[in-house]
Amino acid sequence: MASNNSDMMNELRSLQAQVMHFKDLLSEEGEKVAGDARGRAATLLNGAGRKVQDAASYAKDEAVSMGSVVREHPTATSTALLTAGVVGGLIGYFLATSSSQSSSYSPRRWL
């Protein structure tokens, strides 16, 4: 019976050693995967940061360009803005009147 207990103890120690070995392997693999994910995320963020900087630079250059055009041609700019405002107002007026007429007219009359 003593040898039976000692065999069971040896088997338990062996199983514990295997479990610890698997735990260490999983830990190493997890660290590798996390490192790869961190590297990919850093690369993506750097690329996105460069794209945002390029877009901001382009927008700034266009704003400077538009500002110089407006300064050189103030009359044409004010005429274009006034025309756009009038056209927008007319479109809004026609849409408002057409929607109010269609809602008041109904082919079915309810008593």
Stockholm file with secondary structure:
# STOCKHOLM 1.0

chainA/1-111         MASNNSDMMNELRSLQAQVMHFKDLLSEEGEKVAGDARGRAATLLNGAGRKVQDAASYAKDEAVSMGSVVREHPTATSTALLTAGVVGGLIGYFLATSSSQSSSYSPRRWL
#=GR chainA/1-111 SS CHHHHHHHHHHHHHHHHHHHHHHHHHHHHHHHHHHHHHHHHHHHHHHHHHHHHHHHHHHHHHHHHHHHHHHHCHHHHHHHHHHHHHHHHHHHHHHHHHHHHHHHCCSSCCC
#=GC SS_cons         CHHHHHHHHHHHHHHHHHHHHHHHHHHHHHHHHHHHHHHHHHHHHHHHHHHHHHHHHHHHHHHHHHHHHHHHCHHHHHHHHHHHHHHHHHHHHHHHHHHHHHHHCCSSCCC
//
